Amino acid sequence: MTEEEARDIAVSGLSYIAADEAQLGRFLALTGVDPGDIRAAAQDPAFLAGVLDFFLGFEPALLQFAEAAEIAPERVARARHVLGGPPEAW
């Protein structure tokens, strides 16, 4: 997987989160990101890796996102690895 493909998956994940008020609230609470800073933060590979961590840390959300994005859940994990290596707390 290329870095561009990994970024595309993460940006798709961010869009998925933003479209669901409950997911967005959970994401903001877990990350501490200010809603006004999300657009700028999305340029940072570490932030995008954090978006993928959000899914990888909660299997129901991972499976829902993977289904909506029509990708295998394993691709989310691979994208996370490409963007910043394996997370410390999987």
PyMOL Python script that loads the backbone (N, CA, C, O; Angstrom):
from pymol import cmd

cmd.read_pdbstr("""\
ATOM      1  N   MET A   1       0.853  -1.175   0.000  1.00  0.00           N
ATOM      2  CA  MET A   1       0.000   0.000   0.000  1.00  0.00           C
ATOM      3  C   MET A   1       0.894   1.233   0.000  1.00  0.00           C
ATOM      4  O   MET A   1       1.879   1.302   0.735  1.00  0.00           O
ATOM      5  N   THR A   2       0.542   2.191  -0.824  1.00  0.00           N
ATOM      6  CA  THR A   2       1.310   3.429  -0.881  1.00  0.00           C
ATOM      7  C   THR A   2       0.849   4.385   0.216  1.00  0.00           C
ATOM      8  O   THR A   2      -0.216   4.207   0.807  1.00  0.00           O
ATOM      9  N   GLU A   3       1.663   5.390   0.472  1.00  0.00           N
ATOM     10  CA  GLU A   3       1.270   6.398   1.458  1.00  0.00           C
ATOM     11  C   GLU A   3       0.017   7.142   0.992  1.00  0.00           C
ATOM     12  O   GLU A   3      -0.832   7.498   1.809  1.00  0.00           O
ATOM     13  N   GLU A   4      -0.100   7.374  -0.304  1.00  0.00           N
ATOM     14  CA  GLU A   4      -1.288   8.055  -0.831  1.00  0.00           C
ATOM     15  C   GLU A   4      -2.554   7.229  -0.588  1.00  0.00           C
ATOM     16  O   GLU A   4      -3.593   7.771  -0.212  1.00  0.00           O
ATOM     17  N   GLU A   5      -2.460   5.919  -0.805  1.00  0.00           N
ATOM     18  CA  GLU A   5      -3.607   5.048  -0.541  1.00  0.00           C
ATOM     19  C   GLU A   5      -3.957   5.059   0.944  1.00  0.00           C
ATOM     20  O   GLU A   5      -5.132   5.087   1.310  1.00  0.00           O
ATOM     21  N   ALA A   6      -2.940   5.037   1.793  1.00  0.00           N
ATOM     22  CA  ALA A   6      -3.169   5.062   3.236  1.00  0.00           C
ATOM     23  C   ALA A   6      -3.837   6.372   3.645  1.00  0.00           C
ATOM     24  O   ALA A   6      -4.765   6.377   4.454  1.00  0.00           O
ATOM     25  N   ARG A   7      -3.363   7.470   3.087  1.00  0.00           N
ATOM     26  CA  ARG A   7      -3.984   8.773   3.379  1.00  0.00           C
ATOM     27  C   ARG A   7      -5.435   8.794   2.924  1.00  0.00           C
ATOM     28  O   ARG A   7      -6.305   9.312   3.625  1.00  0.00           O
ATOM     29  N   ASP A   8      -5.696   8.230   1.747  1.00  0.00           N
ATOM     30  CA  ASP A   8      -7.069   8.201   1.239  1.00  0.00           C
ATOM     31  C   ASP A   8      -7.991   7.426   2.179  1.00  0.00           C
ATOM     32  O   ASP A   8      -9.125   7.839   2.419  1.00  0.00           O
ATOM     33  N   ILE A   9      -7.511   6.317   2.705  1.00  0.00           N
ATOM     34  CA  ILE A   9      -8.313   5.543   3.654  1.00  0.00           C
ATOM     35  C   ILE A   9      -8.559   6.356   4.917  1.00  0.00           C
ATOM     36  O   ILE A   9      -9.676   6.377   5.434  1.00  0.00           O
ATOM     37  N   ALA A  10      -7.529   7.022   5.415  1.00  0.00           N
ATOM     38  CA  ALA A  10      -7.681   7.823   6.638  1.00  0.00           C
ATOM     39  C   ALA A  10      -8.627   8.999   6.419  1.00  0.00           C
ATOM     40  O   ALA A  10      -9.460   9.292   7.276  1.00  0.00           O
ATOM     41  N   VAL A  11      -8.505   9.669   5.285  1.00  0.00           N
ATOM     42  CA  VAL A  11      -9.405  10.796   4.990  1.00  0.00           C
ATOM     43  C   VAL A  11     -10.833  10.297   4.827  1.00  0.00           C
ATOM     44  O   VAL A  11     -11.778  10.955   5.264  1.00  0.00           O
ATOM     45  N   SER A  12     -10.992   9.149   4.205  1.00  0.00           N
ATOM     46  CA  SER A  12     -12.317   8.548   4.098  1.00  0.00           C
ATOM     47  C   SER A  12     -12.873   8.241   5.488  1.00  0.00           C
ATOM     48  O   SER A  12     -14.057   8.445   5.754  1.00  0.00           O
ATOM     49  N   GLY A  13     -12.004   7.749   6.369  1.00  0.00           N
ATOM     50  CA  GLY A  13     -12.412   7.484   7.748  1.00  0.00           C
ATOM     51  C   GLY A  13     -12.826   8.747   8.471  1.00  0.00           C
ATOM     52  O   GLY A  13     -13.801   8.753   9.222  1.00  0.00           O
ATOM     53  N   LEU A  14     -12.083   9.816   8.243  1.00  0.00           N
ATOM     54  CA  LEU A  14     -12.419  11.093   8.876  1.00  0.00           C
ATOM     55  C   LEU A  14     -13.768  11.597   8.373  1.00  0.00           C
ATOM     56  O   LEU A  14     -14.574  12.106   9.152  1.00  0.00           O
ATOM     57  N   SER A  15     -14.008  11.458   7.093  1.00  0.00           N
ATOM     58  CA  SER A  15     -15.308  11.852   6.535  1.00  0.00           C
ATOM     59  C   SER A  15     -16.428  11.005   7.119  1.00  0.00           C
ATOM     60  O   SER A  15     -17.512  11.511   7.412  1.00  0.00           O
ATOM     61  N   TYR A  16     -16.163   9.731   7.285  1.00  0.00           N
ATOM     62  CA  TYR A  16     -17.142   8.824   7.885  1.00  0.00           C
ATOM     63  C   TYR A  16     -17.464   9.265   9.312  1.00  0.00           C
ATOM     64  O   TYR A  16     -18.630   9.309   9.704  1.00  0.00           O
ATOM     65  N   ILE A  17     -16.447   9.583  10.072  1.00  0.00           N
ATOM     66  CA  ILE A  17     -16.633  10.042  11.452  1.00  0.00           C
ATOM     67  C   ILE A  17     -17.445  11.325  11.473  1.00  0.00           C
ATOM     68  O   ILE A  17     -18.383  11.461  12.258  1.00  0.00           O
ATOM     69  N   ALA A  18     -17.083  12.273  10.604  1.00  0.00           N
ATOM     70  CA  ALA A  18     -17.744  13.576  10.592  1.00  0.00           C
ATOM     71  C   ALA A  18     -19.216  13.490  10.220  1.00  0.00           C
ATOM     72  O   ALA A  18     -20.013  14.341  10.616  1.00  0.00           O
ATOM     73  N   ALA A  19     -19.574  12.464   9.459  1.00  0.00           N
ATOM     74  CA  ALA A  19     -20.961  12.314   9.021  1.00  0.00           C
ATOM     75  C   ALA A  19     -21.862  11.708  10.093  1.00  0.00           C
ATOM     76  O   ALA A  19     -23.081  11.684   9.924  1.00  0.00           O
ATOM     77  N   ASP A  20     -21.299  11.229  11.173  1.00  0.00           N
ATOM     78  CA  ASP A  20     -22.064  10.575  12.235  1.00  0.00           C
ATOM     79  C   ASP A  20     -21.829  11.334  13.538  1.00  0.00           C
ATOM     80  O   ASP A  20     -20.730  11.309  14.092  1.00  0.00           O
ATOM     81  N   GLU A  21     -22.852  11.996  14.012  1.00  0.00           N
ATOM     82  CA  GLU A  21     -22.716  12.850  15.195  1.00  0.00           C
ATOM     83  C   GLU A  21     -22.191  12.094  16.414  1.00  0.00           C
ATOM     84  O   GLU A  21     -21.371  12.623  17.164  1.00  0.00           O
ATOM     85  N   ALA A  22     -22.655  10.868  16.616  1.00  0.00           N
ATOM     86  CA  ALA A  22     -22.197  10.081  17.764  1.00  0.00           C
ATOM     87  C   ALA A  22     -20.719   9.719  17.619  1.00  0.00           C
ATOM     88  O   ALA A  22     -19.950   9.825  18.574  1.00  0.00           O
ATOM     89  N   GLN A  23     -20.329   9.292  16.413  1.00  0.00           N
ATOM     90  CA  GLN A  23     -18.918   8.955  16.175  1.00  0.00           C
ATOM     91  C   GLN A  23     -18.042  10.208  16.325  1.00  0.00           C
ATOM     92  O   GLN A  23     -16.960  10.153  16.909  1.00  0.00           O
ATOM     93  N   LEU A  24     -18.516  11.313  15.799  1.00  0.00           N
ATOM     94  CA  LEU A  24     -17.734  12.553  15.882  1.00  0.00           C
ATOM     95  C   LEU A  24     -17.537  12.964  17.334  1.00  0.00           C
ATOM     96  O   LEU A  24     -16.437  13.353  17.727  1.00  0.00           O
ATOM     97  N   GLY A  25     -18.591  12.881  18.128  1.00  0.00           N
ATOM     98  CA  GLY A  25     -18.476  13.226  19.541  1.00  0.00           C
ATOM     99  C   GLY A  25     -17.477  12.331  20.258  1.00  0.00           C
ATOM    100  O   GLY A  25     -16.670  12.806  21.058  1.00  0.00           O
ATOM    101  N   ARG A  26     -17.533  11.046  19.972  1.00  0.00           N
ATOM    102  CA  ARG A  26     -16.593  10.094  20.577  1.00  0.00           C
ATOM    103  C   ARG A  26     -15.168  10.391  20.130  1.00  0.00           C
ATOM    104  O   ARG A  26     -14.244  10.381  20.943  1.00  0.00           O
ATOM    105  N   PHE A  27     -14.988  10.658  18.838  1.00  0.00           N
ATOM    106  CA  PHE A  27     -13.662  10.961  18.296  1.00  0.00           C
ATOM    107  C   PHE A  27     -13.085  12.225  18.951  1.00  0.00           C
ATOM    108  O   PHE A  27     -11.931  12.235  19.379  1.00  0.00           O
ATOM    109  N   LEU A  28     -13.881  13.269  19.022  1.00  0.00           N
ATOM    110  CA  LEU A  28     -13.402  14.516  19.627  1.00  0.00           C
ATOM    111  C   LEU A  28     -13.063  14.329  21.098  1.00  0.00           C
ATOM    112  O   LEU A  28     -12.073  14.871  21.591  1.00  0.00           O
ATOM    113  N   ALA A  29     -13.888  13.559  21.794  1.00  0.00           N
ATOM    114  CA  ALA A  29     -13.632  13.313  23.218  1.00  0.00           C
ATOM    115  C   ALA A  29     -12.353  12.507  23.423  1.00  0.00           C
ATOM    116  O   ALA A  29     -11.587  12.783  24.346  1.00  0.00           O
ATOM    117  N   LEU A  30     -12.123  11.521  22.574  1.00  0.00           N
ATOM    118  CA  LEU A  30     -10.938  10.677  22.729  1.00  0.00           C
ATOM    119  C   LEU A  30      -9.654  11.381  22.301  1.00  0.00           C
ATOM    120  O   LEU A  30      -8.597  11.165  22.894  1.00  0.00           O
ATOM    121  N   THR A  31      -9.744  12.211  21.288  1.00  0.00           N
ATOM    122  CA  THR A  31      -8.543  12.849  20.753  1.00  0.00           C
ATOM    123  C   THR A  31      -8.260  14.215  21.358  1.00  0.00           C
ATOM    124  O   THR A  31      -7.114  14.665  21.387  1.00  0.00           O
ATOM    125  N   GLY A  32      -9.307  14.871  21.840  1.00  0.00           N
ATOM    126  CA  GLY A  32      -9.119  16.220  22.367  1.00  0.00           C
ATOM    127  C   GLY A  32      -8.945  17.268  21.284  1.00  0.00           C
ATOM    128  O   GLY A  32      -8.606  18.414  21.576  1.00  0.00           O
ATOM    129  N   VAL A  33      -9.172  16.888  20.047  1.00  0.00           N
ATOM    130  CA  VAL A  33      -9.036  17.820  18.928  1.00  0.00           C
ATOM    131  C   VAL A  33     -10.211  18.781  18.926  1.00  0.00           C
ATOM    132  O   VAL A  33     -11.356  18.379  19.129  1.00  0.00           O
ATOM    133  N   ASP A  34      -9.923  20.042  18.696  1.00  0.00           N
ATOM    134  CA  ASP A  34     -10.966  21.054  18.571  1.00  0.00           C
ATOM    135  C   ASP A  34     -11.590  20.905  17.181  1.00  0.00           C
ATOM    136  O   ASP A  34     -10.864  20.771  16.196  1.00  0.00           O
ATOM    137  N   PRO A  35     -12.910  20.926  17.088  1.00  0.00           N
ATOM    138  CA  PRO A  35     -13.552  20.757  15.784  1.00  0.00           C
ATOM    139  C   PRO A  35     -13.037  21.737  14.720  1.00  0.00           C
ATOM    140  O   PRO A  35     -12.976  21.391  13.540  1.00  0.00           O
ATOM    141  N   GLY A  36     -12.674  22.935  15.123  1.00  0.00           N
ATOM    142  CA  GLY A  36     -12.172  23.925  14.177  1.00  0.00           C
ATOM    143  C   GLY A  36     -10.776  23.623  13.662  1.00  0.00           C
ATOM    144  O   GLY A  36     -10.334  24.216  12.679  1.00  0.00           O
ATOM    145  N   ASP A  37     -10.083  22.710  14.317  1.00  0.00           N
ATOM    146  CA  ASP A  37      -8.711  22.378  13.929  1.00  0.00           C
ATOM    147  C   ASP A  37      -8.612  21.116  13.073  1.00  0.00           C
ATOM    148  O   ASP A  37      -7.523  20.755  12.629  1.00  0.00           O
ATOM    149  N   ILE A  38      -9.725  20.451  12.841  1.00  0.00           N
ATOM    150  CA  ILE A  38      -9.681  19.172  12.146  1.00  0.00           C
ATOM    151  C   ILE A  38      -9.143  19.308  10.726  1.00  0.00           C
ATOM    152  O   ILE A  38      -8.321  18.496  10.300  1.00  0.00           O
ATOM    153  N   ARG A  39      -9.584  20.303   9.999  1.00  0.00           N
ATOM    154  CA  ARG A  39      -9.154  20.455   8.606  1.00  0.00           C
ATOM    155  C   ARG A  39      -7.636  20.618   8.522  1.00  0.00           C
ATOM    156  O   ARG A  39      -6.991  19.981   7.689  1.00  0.00           O
ATOM    157  N   ALA A  40      -7.071  21.453   9.367  1.00  0.00           N
ATOM    158  CA  ALA A  40      -5.614  21.646   9.363  1.00  0.00           C
ATOM    159  C   ALA A  40      -4.900  20.391   9.847  1.00  0.00           C
ATOM    160  O   ALA A  40      -3.862  20.017   9.301  1.00  0.00           O
ATOM    161  N   ALA A  41      -5.445  19.746  10.854  1.00  0.00           N
ATOM    162  CA  ALA A  41      -4.822  18.545  11.407  1.00  0.00           C
ATOM    163  C   ALA A  41      -4.795  17.408  10.391  1.00  0.00           C
ATOM    164  O   ALA A  41      -3.907  16.557  10.431  1.00  0.00           O
ATOM    165  N   ALA A  42      -5.759  17.394   9.488  1.00  0.00           N
ATOM    166  CA  ALA A  42      -5.844  16.323   8.502  1.00  0.00           C
ATOM    167  C   ALA A  42      -4.667  16.318   7.530  1.00  0.00           C
ATOM    168  O   ALA A  42      -4.516  15.371   6.758  1.00  0.00           O
ATOM    169  N   GLN A  43      -3.849  17.337   7.550  1.00  0.00           N
ATOM    170  CA  GLN A  43      -2.651  17.381   6.709  1.00  0.00           C
ATOM    171  C   GLN A  43      -1.483  16.641   7.348  1.00  0.00           C
ATOM    172  O   GLN A  43      -0.471  16.385   6.695  1.00  0.00           O
ATOM    173  N   ASP A  44      -1.624  16.300   8.623  1.00  0.00           N
ATOM    174  CA  ASP A  44      -0.550  15.674   9.392  1.00  0.00           C
ATOM    175  C   ASP A  44      -0.709  14.152   9.381  1.00  0.00           C
ATOM    176  O   ASP A  44      -1.736  13.639   9.825  1.00  0.00           O
ATOM    177  N   PRO A  45       0.304  13.416   8.873  1.00  0.00           N
ATOM    178  CA  PRO A  45       0.199  11.962   8.863  1.00  0.00           C
ATOM    179  C   PRO A  45      -0.043  11.354  10.253  1.00  0.00           C
ATOM    180  O   PRO A  45      -0.714  10.328  10.368  1.00  0.00           O
ATOM    181  N   ALA A  46       0.491  11.973  11.292  1.00  0.00           N
ATOM    182  CA  ALA A  46       0.271  11.458  12.647  1.00  0.00           C
ATOM    183  C   ALA A  46      -1.199  11.581  13.040  1.00  0.00           C
ATOM    184  O   ALA A  46      -1.744  10.688  13.688  1.00  0.00           O
ATOM    185  N   PHE A  47      -1.837  12.669  12.657  1.00  0.00           N
ATOM    186  CA  PHE A  47      -3.263  12.834  12.936  1.00  0.00           C
ATOM    187  C   PHE A  47      -4.063  11.792  12.164  1.00  0.00           C
ATOM    188  O   PHE A  47      -4.983  11.178  12.705  1.00  0.00           O
ATOM    189  N   LEU A  48      -3.707  11.596  10.892  1.00  0.00           N
ATOM    190  CA  LEU A  48      -4.416  10.604  10.087  1.00  0.00           C
ATOM    191  C   LEU A  48      -4.222   9.203  10.657  1.00  0.00           C
ATOM    192  O   LEU A  48      -5.147   8.391  10.630  1.00  0.00           O
ATOM    193  N   ALA A  49      -3.036   8.916  11.170  1.00  0.00           N
ATOM    194  CA  ALA A  49      -2.812   7.636  11.847  1.00  0.00           C
ATOM    195  C   ALA A  49      -3.726   7.534  13.059  1.00  0.00           C
ATOM    196  O   ALA A  49      -4.251   6.459  13.349  1.00  0.00           O
ATOM    197  N   GLY A  50      -3.923   8.643  13.771  1.00  0.00           N
ATOM    198  CA  GLY A  50      -4.825   8.663  14.916  1.00  0.00           C
ATOM    199  C   GLY A  50      -6.270   8.404  14.524  1.00  0.00           C
ATOM    200  O   GLY A  50      -7.019   7.773  15.271  1.00  0.00           O
ATOM    201  N   VAL A  51      -6.661   8.892  13.348  1.00  0.00           N
ATOM    202  CA  VAL A  51      -8.007   8.590  12.839  1.00  0.00           C
ATOM    203  C   VAL A  51      -8.166   7.076  12.688  1.00  0.00           C
ATOM    204  O   VAL A  51      -9.184   6.507  13.080  1.00  0.00           O
ATOM    205  N   LEU A  52      -7.162   6.446  12.126  1.00  0.00           N
ATOM    206  CA  LEU A  52      -7.222   4.990  11.942  1.00  0.00           C
ATOM    207  C   LEU A  52      -7.155   4.265  13.279  1.00  0.00           C
ATOM    208  O   LEU A  52      -7.789   3.224  13.449  1.00  0.00           O
ATOM    209  N   ASP A  53      -6.393   4.803  14.231  1.00  0.00           N
ATOM    210  CA  ASP A  53      -6.363   4.230  15.581  1.00  0.00           C
ATOM    211  C   ASP A  53      -7.754   4.240  16.208  1.00  0.00           C
ATOM    212  O   ASP A  53      -8.128   3.317  16.932  1.00  0.00           O
ATOM    213  N   PHE A  54      -8.507   5.288  15.922  1.00  0.00           N
ATOM    214  CA  PHE A  54      -9.874   5.404  16.432  1.00  0.00           C
ATOM    215  C   PHE A  54     -10.683   4.168  16.040  1.00  0.00           C
ATOM    216  O   PHE A  54     -11.411   3.613  16.862  1.00  0.00           O
ATOM    217  N   PHE A  55     -10.553   3.740  14.790  1.00  0.00           N
ATOM    218  CA  PHE A  55     -11.275   2.560  14.332  1.00  0.00           C
ATOM    219  C   PHE A  55     -10.653   1.279  14.871  1.00  0.00           C
ATOM    220  O   PHE A  55     -11.362   0.367  15.297  1.00  0.00           O
ATOM    221  N   LEU A  56      -9.341   1.216  14.849  1.00  0.00           N
ATOM    222  CA  LEU A  56      -8.661  -0.007  15.284  1.00  0.00           C
ATOM    223  C   LEU A  56      -8.841  -0.274  16.772  1.00  0.00           C
ATOM    224  O   LEU A  56      -8.700  -1.412  17.220  1.00  0.00           O
ATOM    225  N   GLY A  57      -9.146   0.753  17.530  1.00  0.00           N
ATOM    226  CA  GLY A  57      -9.344   0.596  18.964  1.00  0.00           C
ATOM    227  C   GLY A  57     -10.759   0.202  19.357  1.00  0.00           C
ATOM    228  O   GLY A  57     -11.031  -0.030  20.535  1.00  0.00           O
ATOM    229  N   PHE A  58     -11.669   0.123  18.382  1.00  0.00           N
ATOM    230  CA  PHE A  58     -13.061  -0.205  18.681  1.00  0.00           C
ATOM    231  C   PHE A  58     -13.629  -0.989  17.496  1.00  0.00           C
ATOM    232  O   PHE A  58     -14.088  -0.412  16.510  1.00  0.00           O
ATOM    233  N   GLU A  59     -13.587  -2.309  17.617  1.00  0.00           N
ATOM    234  CA  GLU A  59     -13.927  -3.181  16.494  1.00  0.00           C
ATOM    235  C   GLU A  59     -15.285  -2.890  15.850  1.00  0.00           C
ATOM    236  O   GLU A  59     -15.378  -2.913  14.623  1.00  0.00           O
ATOM    237  N   PRO A  60     -16.352  -2.615  16.629  1.00  0.00           N
ATOM    238  CA  PRO A  60     -17.626  -2.321  15.952  1.00  0.00           C
ATOM    239  C   PRO A  60     -17.518  -1.126  14.993  1.00  0.00           C
ATOM    240  O   PRO A  60     -18.080  -1.159  13.898  1.00  0.00           O
ATOM    241  N   ALA A  61     -16.806  -0.083  15.397  1.00  0.00           N
ATOM    242  CA  ALA A  61     -16.640   1.080  14.518  1.00  0.00           C
ATOM    243  C   ALA A  61     -15.785   0.703  13.310  1.00  0.00           C
ATOM    244  O   ALA A  61     -16.063   1.143  12.194  1.00  0.00           O
ATOM    245  N   LEU A  62     -14.756  -0.101  13.520  1.00  0.00           N
ATOM    246  CA  LEU A  62     -13.899  -0.551  12.421  1.00  0.00           C
ATOM    247  C   LEU A  62     -14.714  -1.307  11.383  1.00  0.00           C
ATOM    248  O   LEU A  62     -14.607  -1.040  10.186  1.00  0.00           O
ATOM    249  N   LEU A  63     -15.521  -2.239  11.838  1.00  0.00           N
ATOM    250  CA  LEU A  63     -16.305  -3.047  10.911  1.00  0.00           C
ATOM    251  C   LEU A  63     -17.342  -2.211  10.173  1.00  0.00           C
ATOM    252  O   LEU A  63     -17.577  -2.427   8.984  1.00  0.00           O
ATOM    253  N   GLN A  64     -17.959  -1.264  10.860  1.00  0.00           N
ATOM    254  CA  GLN A  64     -18.941  -0.391  10.212  1.00  0.00           C
ATOM    255  C   GLN A  64     -18.267   0.475   9.153  1.00  0.00           C
ATOM    256  O   GLN A  64     -18.776   0.615   8.041  1.00  0.00           O
ATOM    257  N   PHE A  65     -17.115   1.056   9.505  1.00  0.00           N
ATOM    258  CA  PHE A  65     -16.398   1.893   8.540  1.00  0.00           C
ATOM    259  C   PHE A  65     -15.936   1.056   7.346  1.00  0.00           C
ATOM    260  O   PHE A  65     -16.116   1.462   6.198  1.00  0.00           O
ATOM    261  N   ALA A  66     -15.352  -0.091   7.607  1.00  0.00           N
ATOM    262  CA  ALA A  66     -14.854  -0.936   6.517  1.00  0.00           C
ATOM    263  C   ALA A  66     -15.984  -1.320   5.569  1.00  0.00           C
ATOM    264  O   ALA A  66     -15.807  -1.324   4.350  1.00  0.00           O
ATOM    265  N   GLU A  67     -17.133  -1.639   6.128  1.00  0.00           N
ATOM    266  CA  GLU A  67     -18.281  -1.977   5.282  1.00  0.00           C
ATOM    267  C   GLU A  67     -18.718  -0.771   4.458  1.00  0.00           C
ATOM    268  O   GLU A  67     -18.961  -0.896   3.258  1.00  0.00           O
ATOM    269  N   ALA A  68     -18.821   0.392   5.091  1.00  0.00           N
ATOM    270  CA  ALA A  68     -19.241   1.602   4.384  1.00  0.00           C
ATOM    271  C   ALA A  68     -18.245   1.989   3.292  1.00  0.00           C
ATOM    272  O   ALA A  68     -18.640   2.450   2.222  1.00  0.00           O
ATOM    273  N   ALA A  69     -16.958   1.802   3.563  1.00  0.00           N
ATOM    274  CA  ALA A  69     -15.914   2.162   2.607  1.00  0.00           C
ATOM    275  C   ALA A  69     -15.637   1.052   1.599  1.00  0.00           C
ATOM    276  O   ALA A  69     -14.864   1.228   0.657  1.00  0.00           O
ATOM    277  N   GLU A  70     -16.284  -0.097   1.813  1.00  0.00           N
ATOM    278  CA  GLU A  70     -16.113  -1.258   0.945  1.00  0.00           C
ATOM    279  C   GLU A  70     -14.648  -1.685   0.850  1.00  0.00           C
ATOM    280  O   GLU A  70     -14.108  -1.909  -0.233  1.00  0.00           O
ATOM    281  N   ILE A  71     -14.027  -1.787   2.030  1.00  0.00           N
ATOM    282  CA  ILE A  71     -12.650  -2.266   2.124  1.00  0.00           C
ATOM    283  C   ILE A  71     -12.574  -3.317   3.231  1.00  0.00           C
ATOM    284  O   ILE A  71     -13.424  -3.363   4.121  1.00  0.00           O
ATOM    285  N   ALA A  72     -11.571  -4.135   3.162  1.00  0.00           N
ATOM    286  CA  ALA A  72     -11.353  -5.118   4.221  1.00  0.00           C
ATOM    287  C   ALA A  72     -10.823  -4.403   5.461  1.00  0.00           C
ATOM    288  O   ALA A  72     -10.000  -3.496   5.334  1.00  0.00           O
ATOM    289  N   PRO A  73     -11.272  -4.786   6.650  1.00  0.00           N
ATOM    290  CA  PRO A  73     -10.766  -4.148   7.876  1.00  0.00           C
ATOM    291  C   PRO A  73      -9.238  -4.199   7.975  1.00  0.00           C
ATOM    292  O   PRO A  73      -8.622  -3.306   8.557  1.00  0.00           O
ATOM    293  N   GLU A  74      -8.638  -5.230   7.413  1.00  0.00           N
ATOM    294  CA  GLU A  74      -7.188  -5.360   7.453  1.00  0.00           C
ATOM    295  C   GLU A  74      -6.490  -4.222   6.714  1.00  0.00           C
ATOM    296  O   GLU A  74      -5.351  -3.880   7.033  1.00  0.00           O
ATOM    297  N   ARG A  75      -7.166  -3.636   5.730  1.00  0.00           N
ATOM    298  CA  ARG A  75      -6.577  -2.506   4.994  1.00  0.00           C
ATOM    299  C   ARG A  75      -6.470  -1.282   5.888  1.00  0.00           C
ATOM    300  O   ARG A  75      -5.570  -0.461   5.712  1.00  0.00           O
ATOM    301  N   VAL A  76      -7.370  -1.156   6.833  1.00  0.00           N
ATOM    302  CA  VAL A  76      -7.287  -0.043   7.783  1.00  0.00           C
ATOM    303  C   VAL A  76      -6.023  -0.205   8.625  1.00  0.00           C
ATOM    304  O   VAL A  76      -5.291   0.758   8.853  1.00  0.00           O
ATOM    305  N   ALA A  77      -5.779  -1.423   9.081  1.00  0.00           N
ATOM    306  CA  ALA A  77      -4.566  -1.681   9.866  1.00  0.00           C
ATOM    307  C   ALA A  77      -3.319  -1.452   9.028  1.00  0.00           C
ATOM    308  O   ALA A  77      -2.340  -0.887   9.514  1.00  0.00           O
ATOM    309  N   ARG A  78      -3.346  -1.879   7.792  1.00  0.00           N
ATOM    310  CA  ARG A  78      -2.186  -1.680   6.910  1.00  0.00           C
ATOM    311  C   ARG A  78      -1.955  -0.195   6.659  1.00  0.00           C
ATOM    312  O   ARG A  78      -0.815   0.268   6.671  1.00  0.00           O
ATOM    313  N   ALA A  79      -3.027   0.547   6.432  1.00  0.00           N
ATOM    314  CA  ALA A  79      -2.904   1.993   6.223  1.00  0.00           C
ATOM    315  C   ALA A  79      -2.306   2.655   7.456  1.00  0.00           C
ATOM    316  O   ALA A  79      -1.482   3.563   7.342  1.00  0.00           O
ATOM    317  N   ARG A  80      -2.717   2.204   8.625  1.00  0.00           N
ATOM    318  CA  ARG A  80      -2.175   2.752   9.869  1.00  0.00           C
ATOM    319  C   ARG A  80      -0.677   2.520   9.943  1.00  0.00           C
ATOM    320  O   ARG A  80       0.080   3.407  10.336  1.00  0.00           O
ATOM    321  N   HIS A  81      -0.262   1.343   9.569  1.00  0.00           N
ATOM    322  CA  HIS A  81       1.160   1.003   9.594  1.00  0.00           C
ATOM    323  C   HIS A  81       1.936   1.885   8.611  1.00  0.00           C
ATOM    324  O   HIS A  81       3.021   2.368   8.937  1.00  0.00           O
ATOM    325  N   VAL A  82       1.395   2.094   7.434  1.00  0.00           N
ATOM    326  CA  VAL A  82       2.052   2.928   6.419  1.00  0.00           C
ATOM    327  C   VAL A  82       2.191   4.365   6.911  1.00  0.00           C
ATOM    328  O   VAL A  82       3.223   4.996   6.681  1.00  0.00           O
ATOM    329  N   LEU A  83       1.180   4.884   7.576  1.00  0.00           N
ATOM    330  CA  LEU A  83       1.205   6.282   8.006  1.00  0.00           C
ATOM    331  C   LEU A  83       2.073   6.544   9.224  1.00  0.00           C
ATOM    332  O   LEU A  83       2.521   7.672   9.429  1.00  0.00           O
ATOM    333  N   GLY A  84       2.315   5.536  10.027  1.00  0.00           N
ATOM    334  CA  GLY A  84       3.098   5.840  11.215  1.00  0.00           C
ATOM    335  C   GLY A  84       3.602   4.649  11.963  1.00  0.00           C
ATOM    336  O   GLY A  84       3.935   4.762  13.143  1.00  0.00           O
ATOM    337  N   GLY A  85       3.671   3.513  11.326  1.00  0.00           N
ATOM    338  CA  GLY A  85       4.113   2.331  12.025  1.00  0.00           C
ATOM    339  C   GLY A  85       3.005   1.767  12.878  1.00  0.00           C
ATOM    340  O   GLY A  85       1.948   2.382  13.022  1.00  0.00           O
ATOM    341  N   PRO A  86       3.239   0.603  13.442  1.00  0.00           N
ATOM    342  CA  PRO A  86       2.190  -0.014  14.260  1.00  0.00           C
ATOM    343  C   PRO A  86       1.981   0.783  15.543  1.00  0.00           C
ATOM    344  O   PRO A  86       2.952   1.221  16.161  1.00  0.00           O
ATOM    345  N   PRO A  87       0.734   0.976  15.951  1.00  0.00           N
ATOM    346  CA  PRO A  87       0.496   1.678  17.211  1.00  0.00           C
ATOM    347  C   PRO A  87       1.022   0.877  18.383  1.00  0.00           C
ATOM    348  O   PRO A  87       1.104  -0.350  18.327  1.00  0.00           O
ATOM    349  N   GLU A  88       1.373   1.574  19.431  1.00  0.00           N
ATOM    350  CA  GLU A  88       1.933   0.920  20.617  1.00  0.00           C
ATOM    351  C   GLU A  88       0.898   0.122  21.383  1.00  0.00           C
ATOM    352  O   GLU A  88       1.246  -0.865  22.031  1.00  0.00           O
ATOM    353  N   ALA A  89      -0.354   0.516  21.329  1.00  0.00           N
ATOM    354  CA  ALA A  89      -1.377  -0.109  22.182  1.00  0.00           C
ATOM    355  C   ALA A  89      -2.485  -0.743  21.350  1.00  0.00           C
ATOM    356  O   ALA A  89      -3.646  -0.347  21.449  1.00  0.00           O
ATOM    357  N   TRP A  90      -2.133  -1.704  20.549  1.00  0.00           N
ATOM    358  CA  TRP A  90      -3.176  -2.441  19.801  1.00  0.00           C
ATOM    359  C   TRP A  90      -3.703  -3.514  20.665  1.00  0.00           C
ATOM    360  O   TRP A  90      -4.588  -4.262  20.250  1.00  0.00           O
TER     361      TRP A  90
END
""", "prot")
cmd.dss("prot")
cmd.show_as("cartoon", "prot")
cmd.util.cbc("prot")
cmd.orient("prot")
